[in-house]
Amino acid sequence: MYTSPGSVTERLHCYAAPYDPADRGEGGGIADEGEDIEAVELRFADALKMIETGEIADAKTIMLLQWAALRGPFRLRR
């Protein structure tokens, strides 16, 4: 995806995969590279509500949640 076609040439690639919480590391990133990463786990319904309240406002996260709802692991099977 492009974050803002026509004004930004940055292209993002998103990746989603199942995982087991027991396999997750500490997170945090590489301090020497300025990374400050916090791993947050939420119920899917709570994450969607956070979009409505503005607690989740960045486009990348909203698009990934939308993908998960429409085409990904949380879509309704017909």
All heavy atoms as a GROMACS GRO file, in nm:
protein
  601
    1MET      N    1   0.083  -0.118   0.000
    1MET     CA    2   0.000   0.000   0.000
    1MET      C    3   0.087   0.123   0.000
    1MET      O    4   0.201   0.121   0.046
    1MET     CB    5  -0.092  -0.001   0.121
    1MET     CG    6  -0.022   0.041   0.251
    1MET     SD    7  -0.120   0.026   0.396
    1MET     CE    8  -0.077  -0.138   0.444
    2TYR      N    9   0.036   0.231  -0.052
    2TYR     CA   10   0.098   0.362  -0.039
    2TYR      C   11   0.021   0.439   0.067
    2TYR      O   12  -0.102   0.440   0.066
    2TYR     CB   13   0.093   0.438  -0.172
    2TYR     CG   14   0.183   0.381  -0.278
    2TYR    CD1   15   0.133   0.301  -0.378
    2TYR    CD2   16   0.319   0.406  -0.275
    2TYR    CE1   17   0.217   0.247  -0.476
    2TYR    CE2   18   0.404   0.353  -0.371
    2TYR     CZ   19   0.352   0.274  -0.471
    2TYR     OH   20   0.435   0.221  -0.566
    3THR      N   21   0.090   0.505   0.156
    3THR     CA   22   0.022   0.575   0.265
    3THR      C   23  -0.057   0.695   0.216
    3THR      O   24  -0.161   0.726   0.271
    3THR     CB   25   0.123   0.619   0.373
    3THR    OG1   26   0.224   0.699   0.312
    3THR    CG2   27   0.185   0.500   0.442
    4SER      N   28  -0.008   0.761   0.113
    4SER     CA   29  -0.079   0.877   0.058
    4SER      C   30  -0.038   0.892  -0.088
    4SER      O   31   0.050   0.971  -0.121
    4SER     CB   32  -0.044   1.003   0.137
    4SER     OG   33  -0.116   1.113   0.087
    5PRO      N   34  -0.102   0.815  -0.178
    5PRO     CA   35  -0.065   0.821  -0.319
    5PRO      C   36  -0.073   0.965  -0.372
    5PRO      O   37  -0.163   1.039  -0.339
    5PRO     CB   38  -0.168   0.733  -0.389
    5PRO     CG   39  -0.226   0.648  -0.282
    5PRO     CD   40  -0.215   0.727  -0.155
    6GLY      N   41   0.023   1.002  -0.451
    6GLY     CA   42   0.024   1.135  -0.509
    6GLY      C   43   0.115   1.231  -0.434
    6GLY      O   44   0.162   1.329  -0.491
    7SER      N   45   0.138   1.205  -0.305
    7SER     CA   46   0.225   1.297  -0.231
    7SER      C   47   0.339   1.225  -0.158
    7SER      O   48   0.436   1.288  -0.121
    7SER     CB   49   0.143   1.377  -0.130
    7SER     OG   50   0.085   1.292  -0.033
    8VAL      N   51   0.326   1.096  -0.138
    8VAL     CA   52   0.429   1.019  -0.066
    8VAL      C   53   0.464   0.897  -0.149
    8VAL      O   54   0.375   0.825  -0.195
    8VAL     CB   55   0.377   0.975   0.074
    8VAL    CG1   56   0.480   0.890   0.145
    8VAL    CG2   57   0.342   1.097   0.158
    9THR      N   58   0.592   0.872  -0.168
    9THR     CA   59   0.634   0.757  -0.248
    9THR      C   60   0.668   0.636  -0.161
    9THR      O   61   0.702   0.531  -0.214
    9THR     CB   62   0.754   0.792  -0.335
    9THR    OG1   63   0.861   0.834  -0.251
    9THR    CG2   64   0.720   0.900  -0.436
   10GLU      N   65   0.659   0.650  -0.028
   10GLU     CA   66   0.688   0.539   0.061
   10GLU      C   67   0.584   0.428   0.038
   10GLU      O   68   0.465   0.452   0.037
   10GLU     CB   69   0.681   0.584   0.206
   10GLU     CG   70   0.695   0.470   0.305
   10GLU     CD   71   0.671   0.515   0.449
   10GLU    OE1   72   0.579   0.593   0.473
   10GLU    OE2   73   0.747   0.470   0.536
   11ARG      N   74   0.633   0.309   0.018
   11ARG     CA   75   0.544   0.194   0.000
   11ARG      C   76   0.564   0.100   0.119
   11ARG      O   77   0.676   0.068   0.155
   11ARG     CB   78   0.575   0.121  -0.130
   11ARG     CG   79   0.477   0.010  -0.155
   11ARG     CD   80   0.494  -0.050  -0.291
   11ARG     NE   81   0.396  -0.155  -0.304
   11ARG     CZ   82   0.329  -0.182  -0.412
   11ARG    NH1   83   0.352  -0.113  -0.521
   11ARG    NH2   84   0.243  -0.279  -0.415
   12LEU      N   85   0.454   0.055   0.178
   12LEU     CA   86   0.458  -0.032   0.293
   12LEU      C   87   0.412  -0.172   0.256
   12LEU      O   88   0.321  -0.189   0.176
   12LEU     CB   89   0.365   0.022   0.403
   12LEU     CG   90   0.395   0.162   0.452
   12LEU    CD1   91   0.287   0.207   0.547
   12LEU    CD2   92   0.529   0.167   0.519
   13HIS      N   93   0.477  -0.269   0.317
   13HIS     CA   94   0.436  -0.408   0.302
   13HIS      C   95   0.399  -0.457   0.441
   13HIS      O   96   0.477  -0.445   0.534
   13HIS     CB   97   0.550  -0.492   0.244
   13HIS     CG   98   0.591  -0.448   0.109
   13HIS    ND1   99   0.535  -0.497  -0.006
   13HIS    CD2  100   0.681  -0.354   0.069
   13HIS    CE1  101   0.589  -0.438  -0.110
   13HIS    NE2  102   0.679  -0.350  -0.067
   14CYS      N  103   0.279  -0.512   0.454
   14CYS     CA  104   0.232  -0.560   0.584
   14CYS      C  105   0.238  -0.713   0.586
   14CYS      O  106   0.218  -0.777   0.483
   14CYS     CB  107   0.090  -0.512   0.608
   14CYS     SG  108   0.075  -0.333   0.610
   15TYR      N  109   0.261  -0.766   0.701
   15TYR     CA  110   0.274  -0.910   0.718
   15TYR      C  111   0.195  -0.950   0.841
   15TYR      O  112   0.206  -0.887   0.946
   15TYR     CB  113   0.422  -0.947   0.737
   15TYR     CG  114   0.447  -1.092   0.760
   15TYR    CD1  115   0.446  -1.182   0.654
   15TYR    CD2  116   0.471  -1.141   0.887
   15TYR    CE1  117   0.469  -1.318   0.675
   15TYR    CE2  118   0.494  -1.276   0.909
   15TYR     CZ  119   0.493  -1.363   0.803
   15TYR     OH  120   0.515  -1.496   0.825
   16ALA      N  121   0.113  -1.052   0.825
   16ALA     CA  122   0.037  -1.104   0.939
   16ALA      C  123   0.052  -1.256   0.941
   16ALA      O  124   0.049  -1.320   0.837
   16ALA     CB  125  -0.111  -1.067   0.924
   17ALA      N  126   0.071  -1.311   1.060
   17ALA     CA  127   0.089  -1.455   1.074
   17ALA      C  128   0.044  -1.498   1.212
   17ALA      O  129   0.052  -1.422   1.308
   17ALA     CB  130   0.236  -1.493   1.054
   18PRO      N  131  -0.003  -1.620   1.223
   18PRO     CA  132  -0.039  -1.670   1.356
   18PRO      C  133   0.086  -1.691   1.440
   18PRO      O  134   0.196  -1.711   1.387
   18PRO     CB  135  -0.109  -1.804   1.327
   18PRO     CG  136  -0.057  -1.845   1.194
   18PRO     CD  137  -0.026  -1.718   1.119
   19TYR      N  138   0.069  -1.684   1.570
   19TYR     CA  139   0.181  -1.709   1.659
   19TYR      C  140   0.127  -1.766   1.789
   19TYR      O  141   0.009  -1.758   1.819
   19TYR     CB  142   0.262  -1.581   1.685
   19TYR     CG  143   0.198  -1.489   1.786
   19TYR    CD1  144   0.244  -1.486   1.917
   19TYR    CD2  145   0.091  -1.409   1.753
   19TYR    CE1  146   0.184  -1.403   2.012
   19TYR    CE2  147   0.031  -1.326   1.845
   19TYR     CZ  148   0.077  -1.324   1.974
   19TYR     OH  149   0.020  -1.244   2.068
   20ASP      N  150   0.216  -1.823   1.866
   20ASP     CA  151   0.181  -1.873   1.999
   20ASP      C  152   0.240  -1.775   2.100
   20ASP      O  153   0.360  -1.746   2.094
   20ASP     CB  154   0.242  -2.013   2.018
   20ASP     CG  155   0.199  -2.077   2.148
   20ASP    OD1  156   0.212  -2.010   2.254
   20ASP    OD2  157   0.154  -2.191   2.144
   21PRO      N  158   0.160  -1.723   2.193
   21PRO     CA  159   0.214  -1.628   2.290
   21PRO      C  160   0.338  -1.678   2.363
   21PRO      O  161   0.424  -1.599   2.401
   21PRO     CB  162   0.098  -1.606   2.386
   21PRO     CG  163  -0.024  -1.634   2.305
   21PRO     CD  164   0.018  -1.745   2.210
   22ALA      N  165   0.352  -1.807   2.378
   22ALA     CA  166   0.469  -1.862   2.445
   22ALA      C  167   0.597  -1.841   2.364
   22ALA      O  168   0.707  -1.842   2.420
   22ALA     CB  169   0.449  -2.011   2.472
   23ASP      N  170   0.584  -1.820   2.233
   23ASP     CA  171   0.699  -1.801   2.146
   23ASP      C  172   0.743  -1.655   2.136
   23ASP      O  173   0.847  -1.625   2.080
   23ASP     CB  174   0.669  -1.852   2.004
   23ASP     CG  175   0.646  -2.002   2.001
   23ASP    OD1  176   0.700  -2.072   2.089
   23ASP    OD2  177   0.574  -2.048   1.912
   24ARG      N  178   0.661  -1.565   2.189
   24ARG     CA  179   0.690  -1.422   2.174
   24ARG      C  180   0.807  -1.381   2.262
   24ARG      O  181   0.817  -1.419   2.378
   24ARG     CB  182   0.567  -1.340   2.210
   24ARG     CG  183   0.580  -1.197   2.166
   24ARG     CD  184   0.458  -1.118   2.197
   24ARG     NE  185   0.488  -1.049   2.323
   24ARG     CZ  186   0.397  -0.995   2.399
   24ARG    NH1  187   0.272  -1.005   2.368
   24ARG    NH2  188   0.431  -0.933   2.509
   25GLY      N  189   0.894  -1.299   2.207
   25GLY     CA  190   1.007  -1.247   2.284
   25GLY      C  191   0.965  -1.127   2.366
   25GLY      O  192   0.849  -1.091   2.376
   26GLU      N  193   1.065  -1.061   2.423
   26GLU     CA  194   1.040  -0.945   2.508
   26GLU      C  195   0.998  -0.821   2.430
   26GLU      O  196   0.936  -0.732   2.484
   26GLU     CB  197   1.167  -0.912   2.588
   26GLU     CG  198   1.200  -1.017   2.692
   26GLU     CD  199   1.095  -1.026   2.801
   26GLU    OE1  200   1.049  -0.921   2.849
   26GLU    OE2  201   1.058  -1.139   2.837
   27GLY      N  202   1.035  -0.812   2.303
   27GLY     CA  203   1.005  -0.691   2.227
   27GLY      C  204   1.104  -0.583   2.262
   27GLY      O  205   1.213  -0.610   2.312
   28GLY      N  206   1.070  -0.461   2.236
   28GLY     CA  207   1.155  -0.350   2.274
   28GLY      C  208   1.237  -0.292   2.160
   28GLY      O  209   1.265  -0.174   2.159
   29GLY      N  210   1.276  -0.373   2.063
   29GLY     CA  211   1.356  -0.322   1.952
   29GLY      C  212   1.502  -0.306   1.987
   29GLY      O  213   1.549  -0.350   2.092
   30ILE      N  214   1.574  -0.240   1.901
   30ILE     CA  215   1.718  -0.217   1.917
   30ILE      C  216   1.738  -0.072   1.959
   30ILE      O  217   1.721   0.020   1.879
   30ILE     CB  218   1.794  -0.248   1.786
   30ILE    CG1  219   1.769  -0.393   1.744
   30ILE    CG2  220   1.944  -0.220   1.802
   30ILE    CD1  221   1.820  -0.426   1.606
   31ALA      N  222   1.774  -0.052   2.085
   31ALA     CA  223   1.787   0.083   2.140
   31ALA      C  224   1.888   0.168   2.063
   31ALA      O  225   1.866   0.288   2.042
   31ALA     CB  226   1.826   0.076   2.287
   32ASP      N  227   1.999   0.107   2.018
   32ASP     CA  228   2.101   0.182   1.944
   32ASP      C  229   2.050   0.237   1.810
   32ASP      O  230   2.109   0.327   1.753
   32ASP     CB  231   2.224   0.096   1.918
   32ASP     CG  232   2.303   0.066   2.045
   32ASP    OD1  233   2.281   0.137   2.146
   32ASP    OD2  234   2.384  -0.028   2.045
   33GLU      N  235   1.940   0.180   1.760
   33GLU     CA  236   1.882   0.226   1.635
   33GLU      C  237   1.758   0.313   1.660
   33GLU      O  238   1.682   0.342   1.568
   33GLU     CB  239   1.848   0.106   1.545
   33GLU     CG  240   1.973   0.033   1.501
   33GLU     CD  241   1.946  -0.077   1.401
   33GLU    OE1  242   1.832  -0.086   1.350
   33GLU    OE2  243   2.039  -0.154   1.374
   34GLY      N  244   1.737   0.351   1.784
   34GLY     CA  245   1.625   0.440   1.817
   34GLY      C  246   1.490   0.372   1.823
   34GLY      O  247   1.387   0.439   1.823
   35GLU      N  248   1.490   0.240   1.828
   35GLU     CA  249   1.363   0.168   1.832
   35GLU      C  250   1.310   0.162   1.976
   35GLU      O  251   1.384   0.140   2.070
   35GLU     CB  252   1.380   0.026   1.779
   35GLU     CG  253   1.415   0.021   1.633
   35GLU     CD  254   1.434  -0.120   1.582
   35GLU    OE1  255   1.462  -0.212   1.661
   35GLU    OE2  256   1.422  -0.140   1.461
   36ASP      N  257   1.182   0.182   1.989
   36ASP     CA  258   1.114   0.171   2.117
   36ASP      C  259   0.981   0.102   2.088
   36ASP      O  260   0.880   0.167   2.061
   36ASP     CB  261   1.092   0.309   2.179
   36ASP     CG  262   1.027   0.301   2.316
   36ASP    OD1  263   1.023   0.191   2.375
   36ASP    OD2  264   0.978   0.405   2.363
   37ILE      N  265   0.982  -0.030   2.090
   37ILE     CA  266   0.868  -0.110   2.047
   37ILE      C  267   0.799  -0.170   2.168
   37ILE      O  268   0.862  -0.233   2.252
   37ILE     CB  269   0.913  -0.223   1.951
   37ILE    CG1  270   0.980  -0.162   1.828
   37ILE    CG2  271   0.794  -0.311   1.912
   37ILE    CD1  272   1.051  -0.262   1.741
   38GLU      N  273   0.669  -0.149   2.174
   38GLU     CA  274   0.588  -0.207   2.282
   38GLU      C  275   0.490  -0.306   2.219
   38GLU      O  276   0.411  -0.269   2.132
   38GLU     CB  277   0.511  -0.098   2.355
   38GLU     CG  278   0.420  -0.151   2.464
   38GLU     CD  279   0.334  -0.043   2.526
   38GLU    OE1  280   0.344   0.073   2.486
   38GLU    OE2  281   0.255  -0.078   2.616
   39ALA      N  282   0.496  -0.430   2.261
   39ALA     CA  283   0.401  -0.532   2.214
   39ALA      C  284   0.273  -0.521   2.297
   39ALA      O  285   0.278  -0.519   2.420
   39ALA     CB  286   0.460  -0.671   2.227
   40VAL      N  287   0.160  -0.510   2.228
   40VAL     CA  288   0.030  -0.497   2.295
   40VAL      C  289  -0.062  -0.604   2.239
   40VAL      O  290  -0.074  -0.618   2.117
   40VAL     CB  291  -0.030  -0.356   2.270
   40VAL    CG1  292  -0.167  -0.344   2.332
   40VAL    CG2  293   0.063  -0.249   2.321
   41GLU      N  294  -0.127  -0.678   2.327
   41GLU     CA  295  -0.225  -0.777   2.283
   41GLU      C  296  -0.363  -0.733   2.327
   41GLU      O  297  -0.383  -0.696   2.442
   41GLU     CB  298  -0.192  -0.914   2.343
   41GLU     CG  299  -0.063  -0.973   2.289
   41GLU     CD  300  -0.040  -1.114   2.337
   41GLU    OE1  301  -0.137  -1.191   2.351
   41GLU    OE2  302   0.077  -1.147   2.362
   42LEU      N  303  -0.457  -0.734   2.232
   42LEU     CA  304  -0.594  -0.692   2.258
   42LEU      C  305  -0.690  -0.795   2.201
   42LEU      O  306  -0.657  -0.864   2.104
   42LEU     CB  307  -0.625  -0.559   2.188
   42LEU     CG  308  -0.538  -0.440   2.219
   42LEU    CD1  309  -0.565  -0.329   2.118
   42LEU    CD2  310  -0.568  -0.390   2.358
   43ARG      N  311  -0.808  -0.800   2.257
   43ARG     CA  312  -0.915  -0.876   2.191
   43ARG      C  313  -0.948  -0.802   2.062
   43ARG      O  314  -0.943  -0.678   2.056
   43ARG     CB  315  -1.038  -0.884   2.281
   43ARG     CG  316  -1.017  -0.974   2.402
   43ARG     CD  317  -1.144  -0.989   2.485
   43ARG     NE  318  -1.262  -1.000   2.402
   43ARG     CZ  319  -1.371  -0.923   2.417
   43ARG    NH1  320  -1.378  -0.831   2.510
   43ARG    NH2  321  -1.475  -0.939   2.338
   44PHE      N  322  -0.983  -0.875   1.957
   44PHE     CA  323  -1.008  -0.813   1.827
   44PHE      C  324  -1.120  -0.710   1.836
   44PHE      O  325  -1.108  -0.598   1.784
   44PHE     CB  326  -1.040  -0.920   1.722
   44PHE     CG  327  -1.048  -0.866   1.583
   44PHE    CD1  328  -0.934  -0.819   1.519
   44PHE    CD2  329  -1.168  -0.860   1.517
   44PHE    CE1  330  -0.940  -0.767   1.391
   44PHE    CE2  331  -1.176  -0.809   1.388
   44PHE     CZ  332  -1.062  -0.762   1.326
   45ALA      N  333  -1.230  -0.745   1.903
   45ALA     CA  334  -1.343  -0.652   1.916
   45ALA      C  335  -1.300  -0.524   1.986
   45ALA      O  336  -1.345  -0.414   1.951
   45ALA     CB  337  -1.457  -0.719   1.990
   46ASP      N  338  -1.213  -0.535   2.085
   46ASP     CA  339  -1.164  -0.416   2.156
   46ASP      C  340  -1.081  -0.328   2.064
   46ASP      O  341  -1.089  -0.205   2.069
   46ASP     CB  342  -1.084  -0.456   2.280
   46ASP     CG  343  -1.170  -0.521   2.387
   46ASP    OD1  344  -1.294  -0.503   2.385
   46ASP    OD2  345  -1.112  -0.590   2.473
   47ALA      N  346  -0.999  -0.390   1.980
   47ALA     CA  347  -0.917  -0.312   1.886
   47ALA      C  348  -1.006  -0.235   1.789
   47ALA      O  349  -0.980  -0.119   1.759
   47ALA     CB  350  -0.821  -0.404   1.811
   48LEU      N  351  -1.111  -0.300   1.740
   48LEU     CA  352  -1.203  -0.230   1.649
   48LEU      C  353  -1.270  -0.112   1.718
   48LEU      O  354  -1.286  -0.004   1.659
   48LEU     CB  355  -1.308  -0.326   1.594
   48LEU     CG  356  -1.255  -0.437   1.502
   48LEU    CD1  357  -1.370  -0.529   1.461
   48LEU    CD2  358  -1.185  -0.380   1.380
   49LYS      N  359  -1.309  -0.129   1.844
   49LYS     CA  360  -1.370  -0.019   1.919
   49LYS      C  361  -1.271   0.096   1.938
   49LYS      O  362  -1.310   0.213   1.938
   49LYS     CB  363  -1.418  -0.069   2.055
   49LYS     CG  364  -1.542  -0.153   2.047
   49LYS     CD  365  -1.584  -0.201   2.185
   49LYS     CE  366  -1.698  -0.301   2.170
   49LYS     NZ  367  -1.732  -0.365   2.297
   50MET      N  368  -1.142   0.063   1.951
   50MET     CA  369  -1.041   0.166   1.969
   50MET      C  370  -1.024   0.253   1.844
   50MET      O  371  -0.982   0.368   1.853
   50MET     CB  372  -0.908   0.103   2.010
   50MET     CG  373  -0.911   0.044   2.150
   50MET     SD  374  -0.762  -0.048   2.191
   50MET     CE  375  -0.647   0.087   2.216
   51ILE      N  376  -1.061   0.200   1.728
   51ILE     CA  377  -1.063   0.282   1.608
   51ILE      C  378  -1.174   0.387   1.621
   51ILE      O  379  -1.154   0.505   1.593
   51ILE     CB  380  -1.085   0.197   1.481
   51ILE    CG1  381  -0.967   0.103   1.458
   51ILE    CG2  382  -1.106   0.286   1.359
   51ILE    CD1  383  -0.991  -0.002   1.351
   52GLU      N  384  -1.291   0.343   1.665
   52GLU     CA  385  -1.405   0.434   1.681
   52GLU      C  386  -1.377   0.544   1.782
   52GLU      O  387  -1.419   0.659   1.763
   52GLU     CB  388  -1.529   0.357   1.724
   52GLU     CG  389  -1.582   0.261   1.619
   52GLU     CD  390  -1.701   0.182   1.667
   52GLU    OE1  391  -1.776   0.233   1.754
   52GLU    OE2  392  -1.720   0.070   1.619
   53THR      N  393  -1.306   0.513   1.890
   53THR     CA  394  -1.280   0.612   1.993
   53THR      C  395  -1.160   0.701   1.962
   53THR      O  396  -1.135   0.798   2.030
   53THR     CB  397  -1.254   0.545   2.130
   53THR    OG1  398  -1.135   0.466   2.122
   53THR    CG2  399  -1.372   0.459   2.172
   54GLY      N  400  -1.083   0.663   1.859
   54GLY     CA  401  -0.965   0.740   1.823
   54GLY      C  402  -0.839   0.695   1.894
   54GLY      O  403  -0.732   0.751   1.873
   55GLU      N  404  -0.850   0.593   1.979
   55GLU     CA  405  -0.730   0.541   2.048
   55GLU      C  406  -0.634   0.477   1.948
   55GLU      O  407  -0.513   0.478   1.969
   55GLU     CB  408  -0.770   0.440   2.154
   55GLU     CG  409  -0.847   0.500   2.270
   55GLU     CD  410  -0.900   0.394   2.363
   55GLU    OE1  411  -0.826   0.354   2.455
   55GLU    OE2  412  -1.015   0.349   2.341
   56ILE      N  413  -0.688   0.417   1.843
   56ILE     CA  414  -0.608   0.369   1.730
   56ILE      C  415  -0.641   0.462   1.615
   56ILE      O  416  -0.754   0.467   1.569
   56ILE     CB  417  -0.641   0.223   1.694
   56ILE    CG1  418  -0.597   0.130   1.807
   56ILE    CG2  419  -0.573   0.184   1.562
   56ILE    CD1  420  -0.630  -0.016   1.784
   57ALA      N  421  -0.539   0.538   1.570
   57ALA     CA  422  -0.564   0.639   1.468
   57ALA      C  423  -0.470   0.630   1.348
   57ALA      O  424  -0.491   0.700   1.250
   57ALA     CB  425  -0.554   0.779   1.530
   58ASP      N  426  -0.367   0.546   1.357
   58ASP     CA  427  -0.274   0.541   1.243
   58ASP      C  428  -0.330   0.450   1.134
   58ASP      O  429  -0.389   0.346   1.160
   58ASP     CB  430  -0.134   0.497   1.286
   58ASP     CG  431  -0.129   0.353   1.330
   58ASP    OD1  432  -0.170   0.324   1.443
   58ASP    OD2  433  -0.085   0.271   1.249
   59ALA      N  434  -0.312   0.495   1.010
   59ALA     CA  435  -0.371   0.427   0.895
   59ALA      C  436  -0.324   0.284   0.879
   59ALA      O  437  -0.403   0.196   0.842
   59ALA     CB  438  -0.342   0.506   0.767
   60LYS      N  439  -0.196   0.257   0.906
   60LYS     CA  440  -0.145   0.120   0.886
   60LYS      C  441  -0.217   0.021   0.977
   60LYS      O  442  -0.257  -0.086   0.933
   60LYS     CB  443   0.006   0.116   0.913
   60LYS     CG  444   0.087   0.202   0.817
   60LYS     CD  445   0.233   0.202   0.853
   60LYS     CE  446   0.267   0.272   0.980
   60LYS     NZ  447   0.251   0.416   0.985
   61THR      N  448  -0.235   0.057   1.102
   61THR     CA  449  -0.303  -0.034   1.196
   61THR      C  450  -0.449  -0.050   1.158
   61THR      O  451  -0.502  -0.161   1.160
   61THR     CB  452  -0.289   0.020   1.340
   61THR    OG1  453  -0.150   0.034   1.371
   61THR    CG2  454  -0.354  -0.074   1.440
   62ILE      N  455  -0.514   0.059   1.121
   62ILE     CA  456  -0.655   0.052   1.082
   62ILE      C  457  -0.671  -0.038   0.959
   62ILE      O  458  -0.762  -0.122   0.953
   62ILE     CB  459  -0.712   0.192   1.057
   62ILE    CG1  460  -0.719   0.268   1.190
   62ILE    CG2  461  -0.849   0.186   0.991
   62ILE    CD1  462  -0.751   0.416   1.176
   63MET      N  463  -0.582  -0.024   0.861
   63MET     CA  464  -0.591  -0.108   0.740
   63MET      C  465  -0.570  -0.256   0.772
   63MET      O  466  -0.638  -0.342   0.718
   63MET     CB  467  -0.493  -0.061   0.634
   63MET     CG  468  -0.540   0.062   0.564
   63MET     SD  469  -0.436   0.108   0.426
   63MET     CE  470  -0.320   0.215   0.508
   64LEU      N  471  -0.474  -0.286   0.861
   64LEU     CA  472  -0.451  -0.426   0.897
   64LEU      C  473  -0.571  -0.484   0.973
   64LEU      O  474  -0.611  -0.599   0.949
   64LEU     CB  475  -0.324  -0.439   0.981
   64LEU     CG  476  -0.196  -0.438   0.900
   64LEU    CD1  477  -0.075  -0.425   0.992
   64LEU    CD2  478  -0.184  -0.562   0.814
   65LEU      N  479  -0.632  -0.406   1.061
   65LEU     CA  480  -0.751  -0.454   1.131
   65LEU      C  481  -0.867  -0.473   1.033
   65LEU      O  482  -0.943  -0.570   1.043
   65LEU     CB  483  -0.789  -0.357   1.243
   65LEU     CG  484  -0.695  -0.356   1.364
   65LEU    CD1  485  -0.728  -0.240   1.456
   65LEU    CD2  486  -0.702  -0.488   1.439
   66GLN      N  487  -0.880  -0.382   0.938
   66GLN     CA  488  -0.985  -0.397   0.837
   66GLN      C  489  -0.962  -0.522   0.754
   66GLN      O  490  -1.055  -0.597   0.726
   66GLN     CB  491  -0.990  -0.272   0.748
   66GLN     CG  492  -1.101  -0.278   0.645
   66GLN     CD  493  -1.103  -0.156   0.557
   66GLN    OE1  494  -0.998  -0.107   0.516
   66GLN    NE2  495  -1.221  -0.107   0.528
   67TRP      N  496  -0.836  -0.546   0.714
   67TRP     CA  497  -0.806  -0.669   0.639
   67TRP      C  498  -0.844  -0.791   0.722
   67TRP      O  499  -0.905  -0.886   0.671
   67TRP     CB  500  -0.656  -0.673   0.603
   67TRP     CG  501  -0.615  -0.810   0.560
   67TRP    CD1  502  -0.631  -0.864   0.435
   67TRP    CD2  503  -0.558  -0.912   0.642
   67TRP    NE1  504  -0.586  -0.994   0.435
   67TRP    CE2  505  -0.542  -1.027   0.561
   67TRP    CE3  506  -0.521  -0.919   0.775
   67TRP    CZ2  507  -0.489  -1.144   0.609
   67TRP    CZ3  508  -0.467  -1.037   0.822
   67TRP    CH2  509  -0.452  -1.148   0.740
   68ALA      N  510  -0.807  -0.792   0.850
   68ALA     CA  511  -0.837  -0.907   0.936
   68ALA      C  512  -0.987  -0.931   0.947
   68ALA      O  513  -1.032  -1.046   0.952
   68ALA     CB  514  -0.777  -0.885   1.076
   69ALA      N  515  -1.065  -0.823   0.947
   69ALA     CA  516  -1.211  -0.835   0.957
   69ALA      C  517  -1.274  -0.880   0.826
   69ALA      O  518  -1.369  -0.959   0.826
   69ALA     CB  519  -1.272  -0.703   1.002
   70LEU      N  520  -1.222  -0.832   0.714
   70LEU     CA  521  -1.285  -0.859   0.585
   70LEU      C  522  -1.231  -0.982   0.513
   70LEU      O  523  -1.306  -1.053   0.446
   70LEU     CB  524  -1.270  -0.737   0.493
   70LEU     CG  525  -1.336  -0.609   0.541
   70LEU    CD1  526  -1.302  -0.494   0.447
   70LEU    CD2  527  -1.486  -0.627   0.553
   71ARG      N  528  -1.102  -1.006   0.524
   71ARG     CA  529  -1.039  -1.114   0.448
   71ARG      C  530  -0.951  -1.206   0.531
   71ARG      O  531  -0.910  -1.312   0.486
   71ARG     CB  532  -0.951  -1.055   0.338
   71ARG     CG  533  -1.027  -0.978   0.234
   71ARG     CD  534  -1.014  -1.054   0.111
   71ARG     NE  535  -1.058  -0.995  -0.009
   71ARG     CZ  536  -1.146  -1.059  -0.086
   71ARG    NH1  537  -1.198  -1.171  -0.048
   71ARG    NH2  538  -1.179  -1.007  -0.201
   72GLY      N  539  -0.916  -1.163   0.649
   72GLY     CA  540  -0.821  -1.235   0.732
   72GLY      C  541  -0.885  -1.330   0.832
   72GLY      O  542  -0.997  -1.376   0.812
   73PRO      N  543  -0.817  -1.354   0.940
   73PRO     CA  544  -0.859  -1.459   1.034
   73PRO      C  545  -0.986  -1.428   1.112
   73PRO      O  546  -1.044  -1.518   1.171
   73PRO     CB  547  -0.739  -1.469   1.130
   73PRO     CG  548  -0.671  -1.337   1.119
   73PRO     CD  549  -0.692  -1.290   0.979
   74PHE      N  550  -1.034  -1.303   1.111
   74PHE     CA  551  -1.153  -1.269   1.188
   74PHE      C  552  -1.276  -1.246   1.100
   74PHE      O  553  -1.379  -1.202   1.148
   74PHE     CB  554  -1.128  -1.144   1.274
   74PHE     CG  555  -1.022  -1.170   1.378
   74PHE    CD1  556  -0.890  -1.134   1.356
   74PHE    CD2  557  -1.054  -1.232   1.498
   74PHE    CE1  558  -0.792  -1.159   1.453
   74PHE    CE2  559  -0.958  -1.256   1.593
   74PHE     CZ  560  -0.827  -1.220   1.571
   75ARG      N  561  -1.265  -1.277   0.970
   75ARG     CA  562  -1.379  -1.256   0.882
   75ARG      C  563  -1.490  -1.355   0.914
   75ARG      O  564  -1.464  -1.466   0.963
   75ARG     CB  565  -1.338  -1.267   0.736
   75ARG     CG  566  -1.311  -1.409   0.690
   75ARG     CD  567  -1.282  -1.411   0.540
   75ARG     NE  568  -1.255  -1.545   0.496
   75ARG     CZ  569  -1.137  -1.594   0.467
   75ARG    NH1  570  -1.032  -1.518   0.477
   75ARG    NH2  571  -1.124  -1.718   0.427
   76LEU      N  572  -1.610  -1.313   0.886
   76LEU     CA  573  -1.724  -1.401   0.906
   76LEU      C  574  -1.732  -1.498   0.790
   76LEU      O  575  -1.729  -1.460   0.674
   76LEU     CB  576  -1.854  -1.320   0.914
   76LEU     CG  577  -1.864  -1.226   1.033
   76LEU    CD1  578  -1.993  -1.142   1.020
   76LEU    CD2  579  -1.864  -1.303   1.162
   77ARG      N  580  -1.739  -1.625   0.821
   77ARG     CA  581  -1.750  -1.729   0.717
   77ARG      C  582  -1.896  -1.741   0.676
   77ARG      O  583  -1.985  -1.738   0.758
   77ARG     CB  584  -1.703  -1.864   0.772
   77ARG     CG  585  -1.565  -1.859   0.835
   77ARG     CD  586  -1.460  -1.887   0.732
   77ARG     NE  587  -1.332  -1.908   0.798
   77ARG     CZ  588  -1.225  -1.839   0.772
   77ARG    NH1  589  -1.228  -1.745   0.682
   77ARG    NH2  590  -1.111  -1.861   0.833
   78ARG      N  591  -1.917  -1.752   0.548
   78ARG     CA  592  -2.055  -1.766   0.497
   78ARG      C  593  -2.080  -1.906   0.451
   78ARG      O  594  -2.004  -1.978   0.411
   78ARG     CB  595  -2.080  -1.668   0.384
   78ARG     CG  596  -2.075  -1.527   0.435
   78ARG     CD  597  -2.106  -1.430   0.327
   78ARG     NE  598  -2.089  -1.298   0.387
   78ARG     CZ  599  -2.083  -1.188   0.319
   78ARG    NH1  600  -2.097  -1.190   0.191
   78ARG    NH2  601  -2.069  -1.074   0.377
   0.00000   0.00000   0.00000
